[in-house]
Structure formats: structure tokens, C-alpha cells
Amino acid sequence: MLTTREKKLLQKLAHKLKPLIQIGKNGVTPSTIANIDKTLKDHELIKIKYLEHKAEKMTLTRQILEETGSELINRIGNTITLYRESPNPEKREINLSRKQITKQR
């Protein structure tokens, strides 16, 4: 569970990011979940844009969070920002500590 301070700082890092994944007419399928999971492993902090199913986006977002083990950082309009820390310390791009939050690389 992230603190409010950590979420705010992650929002700042995510501000310049473009959505890497789009949820279209097929909704959240097992292949979509696998794609989100892989993208989270590679980037840790990602944006997802809903093109369809806008009325059900909170239900779909909860499903994504449960199945990927990620945390919701922000939701603006039809775009959500997710974060999941890399299990491999050597591949972590974002260093979350009490004193600093930096993006490595």
C-alpha cells in the first residue's frame, strides 16, 4: 500500500507519460491482462486509456487491479495510471524510499 505522498510523487512522474495500453471494444480479456502484466514488469508505472466501455471503467479497473496486483495512482477522464514495483531490485526504474522518489535510467 502506497502512502498519499508516494502517490502524489508518482502522479508527477506519470504526468508526461502517454498511455501504453488501450482498452477497446473487447474490454478486459485474459490477453489484455497478460499485456498489462508484462508492461508493468517492464515499466512499473503505466497509463491505460479506455476507448470503449466508459460506463464500466471502474468495474474494469478493479478487475485489472486485482488480477495484476497493481495500485491505482490516478484516474482522469478515461485514463488511469497504475503502479506495481518490480520484484527484481535490479530492474526497478522508480526508487520509492522515505527520503526520495527518483526515476532511475
C-alpha positions, 0 to 999 in steps of 0.5 A: 500500500502506497502512502498519499505522498508516494502517490502524489510523487508518482502522479508527477512522474506519470504526468508526461507519460502517454498511455501504453495500453488501450482498452477497446471494444473487447474490454478486459480479456485474459490477453489484455491482462497478460499485456498489462502484466508484462508492461508493468514488469517492464515499466512499473508505472503505466497509463491505460486509456479506455476507448470503449466501455466508459460506463464500466471503467471502474468495474474494469479497473478493479478487475485489472487491479486485482488480477495484476496486483497493481495500485491505482495512482490516478484516474482522469477522464478515461485514463488511469495510471497504475503502479506495481514495483518490480520484484527484481531490485535490479530492474526497478526504474522508480526508487520509492524510499522515505527520503526520495522518489527518483526515476532511475535510467 
